[in-house]
Amino acid sequence: MCCNHLNRRDFLSLTAGAMAGASLASPSVLAAAGKARWDPDRWDPDRPLVRTGQTLRVQPILMYGTSQKRPTTSYKSWGGIQTEQGASEEVNRIAKELKSLAAAAEFPMQILPVIKIKSAQEAAEARAGDHDVVTIYPATVVFVRHRSGPIYYWYEALSVKYLSTAEELERERVSVYDVVVDDYQELLWRLRALYGVKNFIGARIVALGGPGGKYAPDAPKYAREQHKIEIIEVGYGDLTQRTRSAMADSTTVSRAERWAEQYLSLPNTTLMTDKQFVVNAFLLYGIAKDWMSENNAPAFTIRNCMSTLLPGVSDLELTQ
């Protein structure tokens, strides 16, 4: 890893004269610095944001029981599902509702076939399946019906032994905050949060200048060990080579200028600095996207951006 601090003068001297010609960097250096020519639509403000996360696999489970008629005694449990036919109808209802939920979600979600469970053995088998989250219809999210379908027993009497109390938060139990009544929007935001967790653990991130932690020097170590984050370190020396390559290519510079024009034409956007700074920012945007693509990383961070990168970006104007 190179030094994570490159002063303004050094950055300026390394990039000075780049626009005078490609002779500053040999073809081999340009190739090593990554692709300089970018697709016209690499930055498009009209295009929906790209979501690079892995699909969340949701396993719905219907827990129910059927009763055998017994004379002169109470034999039915509380709730609106008492027969196999009723359970099958509820499975179809759940599948249809979750299909609609997945279609409306702004993140990728796969709804697995609903599993019907009547015994502890069936529950254990379902738990061992290949999924990210379980939604229990009376584990991770509990959905109960009150008015949206056949009323559930668990709406009335969700077991206090199943839910956590304030003194039991360290145990692996579901809390009352994991219970949803009727409202699928309440279920959706919980699934969205779990989608975020799934795609955070073990993620890859490109770190220009190396990793660091503001007021927490052990942050990179913690991220690697606790969250399995893979940190890919790139140096400012590499940035210098890539900047030379980009600035020496008229097509790339034109692309950044067009993106700057698009950005400044967006509604409620006012330019209050020199336009060239915006162009320079898009050049660096393209370089950062190259790093992310080359390393299959959905995230990017910069160390010492205020003291190293931004002054250098401002000085790029003087080299043109």
Sequence and secondary structure as in RCSB ss.txt:
>XXXX:A:sequence
MCCNHLNRRDFLSLTAGAMAGASLASPSVLAAAGKARWDPDRWDPDRPLVRTGQTLRVQPILMYGTSQKRPTTSY
KSWGGIQTEQGASEEVNRIAKELKSLAAAAEFPMQILPVIKIKSAQEAAEARAGDHDVVTIYPATVVFVRHRSGP
IYYWYEALSVKYLSTAEELERERVSVYDVVVDDYQELLWRLRALYGVKNFIGARIVALGGPGGKYAPDAPKYARE
QHKIEIIEVGYGDLTQRTRSAMADSTTVSRAERWAEQYLSLPNTTLMTDKQFVVNAFLLYGIAKDWMSENNAPAF
TIRNCMSTLLPGVSDLELTQ
>XXXX:A:secstr
   S   HHHHHHHHTTGGG GGGS HHHHHHT      TTSS TTS        EEEEEEEE       TTS  
  SSS  SHHHHHHHHHHHHHHHHHHHHH SS EEE   EEE SHHHHHHHHTSS SEEEEE   EEEE SSSSS
  HHHHH  TTTB  GGGTTSS B GGGEEES HHHHHHHHHHHHHHHHHTT EEEEET    TT TTHHHHHHH
HH  EEEEE HHHHHHHHHHHHT HHHHHHHHHHHHHHHTSTT    S HHHHHHHHHHHHHHHHHHHHTT SEE
EETTIIIIIHHHHHHGGGG 
